[in-house]
Amino acid sequence: MARQIAIFWWALTYVTCTGREKLSSPSACSIHRPFGNARRWRNLPVYRPLVDLSTMEERHVILTYRLDRATIHELCAQLEADLMSPIRQPTGIPPLVQVLSVLHFLARGSFQTTVAISSGMSQPMFSKVLSRVLSALLKHMRSYIVFPEVEDLATVKGDFYALGHIPNIIGAIDGTHVALLPPRESEQVYRNRKSYHSMNVQMVCLADQYISHVNAKFPGSVHDAYILRNSSIPYVMGQLQRHRVWLLGDSGYPNLSWLLTPVRNPRTRAE
């Protein structure tokens, strides 16, 4: 029996070799020491996919992942190199499934266990996948979240004017509360004015709803105006003042030379 097992492992090593290299060449095989690695490879988890994006209706794709099918495939292609499993730590989970499971988690705000089960993996495995995908997204963040360059200002202003007939606007700024489970030692800092725990995330968006700026450093109890003062926006807008451009904000912000806020009691047509 031992001899049969040995022959099996050597045969498995042979079929995983590339080209016509000899078994004695360590670099030619994906399994170099069949007996030493037998236990590790025998316990390797096998992933059985439960999600097939190609069979889902486009409306259901957007509802589940908040992105359309083409955007998901484009995102997966850009993150694929970062999500491929190392040879020594194979997971068997395709990059597309990793991206889909994390997008589902972020879109629904559900528990890790629930998303893991629906994605066909364990909760500890999903926790690793979540960390890996988020790290990959942060790595490529500046390719997508970019404040308008000087040469783009005319186009951005034109888009906003077509939308609301307000001239020289290059962005709309506001804060949004993202709910979370706060750390025990500073729970009160994360409680916002609506009495739930969150991060107060400042964002600037363009007329076509593209995000051009994000500041996610402050807990829910911090006011929008404080976050604005302690972000890079005052410096950036100060550099653009010679181009006579403004941001639009709500009444939670002060009225600044580069920030237009609503007039509380308008009396004239211009106001």
C-alpha positions in Angstrom: 0.0 0.0 0.0 2.8 2.4 0.9 4.4 1.7 -2.5 1.2 2.5 -4.3 0.9 5.8 -2.4 4.5 6.7 -3.3 3.8 5.9 -7.0 0.7 8.1 -6.9 2.5 11.1 -5.5 5.4 10.8 -7.9 2.8 10.6 -10.8 1.0 13.7 -9.4 4.4 15.5 -9.3 5.1 14.4 -12.9 1.8 15.8 -14.4 2.3 19.1 -12.7 5.7 19.7 -14.3 5.9 22.2 -17.1 7.3 21.3 -20.5 9.6 18.3 -20.7 11.7 19.1 -17.7 13.0 16.3 -15.6 11.6 15.6 -12.2 14.9 16.5 -10.6 14.4 20.2 -11.6 12.8 21.9 -8.6 11.8 25.0 -10.7 9.8 22.9 -13.2 7.2 21.5 -10.8 4.5 23.0 -8.7 4.9 20.2 -6.1 8.5 19.6 -5.3 8.4 17.3 -2.2 5.4 15.0 -2.5 5.9 13.2 0.8 6.8 16.3 2.9 3.8 18.3 1.5 1.3 15.4 1.4 -0.5 16.5 4.6 -0.7 20.2 3.6 -2.0 19.4 0.1 -4.4 16.7 1.3 -6.1 19.3 3.6 -6.3 22.0 0.9 -9.8 23.5 0.8 -11.8 23.0 -2.4 -13.9 25.9 -3.5 -17.2 25.2 -5.2 -18.5 28.5 -6.8 -22.1 29.4 -5.9 -22.2 32.7 -7.9 -22.5 32.9 -11.7 -22.5 36.5 -12.8 -23.2 35.5 -16.4 -26.6 34.1 -15.5 -27.8 37.1 -13.5 -30.0 39.8 -15.0 -28.3 43.2 -15.2 -30.9 44.8 -12.9 -30.2 42.1 -10.3 -26.4 42.6 -10.7 -26.7 46.3 -9.9 -29.1 45.7 -7.0 -26.7 43.1 -5.4 -23.3 44.7 -6.1 -24.1 48.4 -6.8 -22.1 48.1 -10.0 -23.0 46.9 -13.5 -21.6 43.8 -15.0 -19.1 45.5 -17.3 -17.7 47.6 -14.5 -17.3 44.5 -12.3 -15.3 42.7 -14.9 -13.2 45.8 -15.5 -12.5 46.1 -11.8 -11.7 42.4 -11.5 -9.2 42.6 -14.4 -7.4 45.5 -12.7 -7.2 43.7 -9.3 -6.5 40.2 -10.6 -2.7 40.4 -10.1 -3.3 41.5 -6.5 -5.8 38.8 -5.7 -4.1 35.8 -7.2 -3.3 33.4 -4.3 0.3 32.8 -3.4 1.6 29.3 -4.3 2.3 28.5 -0.7 -1.2 29.6 0.4 -3.6 28.5 -2.3 -7.3 29.2 -1.6 -8.9 28.0 -4.8 -11.2 31.1 -4.9 -11.1 32.9 -8.3 -10.4 36.7 -8.2 -13.9 37.4 -9.7 -15.6 35.6 -6.8 -13.4 37.5 -4.3 -14.4 40.8 -5.8 -18.1 39.8 -5.9 -18.2 38.7 -2.3 -16.6 41.9 -1.1 -18.9 44.1 -3.3 -21.9 42.2 -1.9 -20.7 42.8 1.7 -20.1 46.5 1.1 -23.4 47.0 -0.8 -25.6 45.3 1.7 -23.8 46.1 5.0 -24.5 42.5 6.1 -22.6 40.2 8.4 -19.4 38.4 7.2 -20.9 35.0 8.0 -24.0 35.7 5.8 -22.0 36.9 2.8 -19.5 34.0 3.3 -22.2 31.4 3.1 -23.8 32.9 0.1 -20.4 33.1 -1.6 -19.5 29.5 -0.9 -16.7 30.0 1.7 -16.2 30.0 5.4 -16.2 33.2 7.5 -12.5 33.0 8.4 -11.7 32.7 4.7 -14.0 35.6 3.8 -12.3 37.7 6.4 -9.0 37.1 4.6 -10.6 37.8 1.2 -12.1 41.1 2.5 -8.8 42.3 3.8 -7.1 41.4 0.5 -9.7 43.0 -1.8 -9.8 46.2 0.3 -6.0 46.5 0.2 -6.1 46.1 -3.6 -8.8 48.7 -3.9 -6.9 51.2 -1.8 -3.8 50.5 -3.9 -5.7 51.6 -7.1 -7.8 54.3 -5.4 -6.0 57.3 -6.9 -6.6 56.0 -10.4 -10.4 56.7 -9.9 -10.7 59.4 -7.2 -9.0 62.4 -8.7 -9.8 66.2 -8.2 -10.3 68.0 -11.6 -7.1 69.3 -13.2 -6.9 72.9 -14.5 -7.3 71.7 -18.1 -10.6 69.9 -17.1 -12.2 72.8 -15.3 -14.1 74.1 -18.3 -15.7 70.8 -19.0 -16.6 70.3 -15.3 -18.2 73.7 -15.0 -20.2 73.1 -18.2 -21.6 69.9 -16.8 -22.7 71.6 -13.6 -24.2 74.5 -15.4 -26.2 72.2 -17.6 -27.5 70.5 -14.5 -28.5 73.4 -12.3 -27.7 76.6 -14.3 -25.2 77.8 -11.7 -21.9 79.0 -13.2 -18.3 78.1 -12.2 -19.2 75.1 -10.0 -16.6 72.3 -10.0 -18.0 70.1 -7.2 -20.7 69.4 -4.6 -19.5 68.7 -1.1 -21.3 66.9 1.7 -20.8 64.4 4.5 -22.4 61.0 4.7 -22.6 58.7 7.8 -21.4 55.2 7.3 -22.7 53.0 10.1 -20.2 50.7 12.0 -19.7 48.8 15.2 -17.6 51.2 17.4 -14.6 50.2 19.5 -15.5 49.8 23.2 -12.9 52.3 24.6 -14.3 55.2 22.5 -17.8 54.3 21.7 -19.2 57.8 22.4 -17.0 59.4 19.9 -18.7 57.5 17.0 -22.3 58.3 18.1 -23.6 60.8 15.6 -26.5 63.3 16.0 -29.0 60.7 14.8 -27.9 58.5 17.8 -26.2 55.7 15.9 -22.5 54.9 15.5 -20.8 55.9 12.3 -17.9 57.4 10.4 -18.6 60.9 9.0 -17.2 60.6 5.5 -16.7 63.9 3.5 -17.0 63.6 -0.3 -16.9 65.9 -3.3 -18.8 64.7 -6.4 -18.9 66.0 -10.0 -22.1 66.6 -12.0 -21.9 63.1 -13.4 -21.8 61.6 -9.9 -18.1 60.7 -10.1 -16.3 61.1 -6.7 -13.4 63.5 -6.9 -12.4 63.6 -3.1 -12.9 61.5 0.0 -12.0 62.1 3.6 -12.9 59.1 5.9 -10.7 60.0 8.9 -13.3 61.3 11.4 -16.0 59.6 13.6 -19.7 60.3 13.5 -19.7 62.9 16.2 -17.5 65.3 14.3 -19.3 68.2 12.5 -19.0 68.6 8.7 -17.5 72.1 9.0 -14.7 70.7 11.2 -13.9 67.9 8.8 -13.7 70.5 5.9 -11.3 72.7 7.8 -9.0 69.7 8.5 -9.0 68.3 5.0 -7.0 69.1 1.9 -10.0 70.9 0.2 -9.2 74.5 1.6 -5.7 74.3 0.2 -6.8 72.8 -3.2 -9.5 75.3 -3.7 -7.2 78.1 -2.6 -4.8 77.2 -5.4 -7.7 77.3 -7.9 -9.1 80.7 -6.9 -7.5 82.5 -9.8 -9.8 80.4 -12.0 -12.9 81.7 -10.2 -14.4 78.4 -9.3 -16.6 77.3 -6.4 -17.9 74.3 -4.6 -21.6 73.9 -3.6 -22.4 72.9 0.0 -25.4 72.8 2.3 -26.2 74.9 5.4 -23.9 72.8 7.5 -20.9 74.6 6.0 -19.8 78.2 6.3 -20.0 80.5 3.3 -16.5 80.9 2.0 -14.8 82.6 -0.9 -14.7 79.3 -2.7 -17.8 77.6 -1.1 -21.4 78.6 -1.9 -24.1 77.7 0.7 -27.8 78.3 0.7 -29.1 81.7 1.7 -31.3 81.1 4.8 -33.9 83.8 4.0 -33.7 84.7 0.3 -35.4 88.0 -0.7 -34.3 88.6 -4.2 -34.3 86.5 -7.4 -30.5 86.4 -7.4 -30.4 85.0 -3.8 
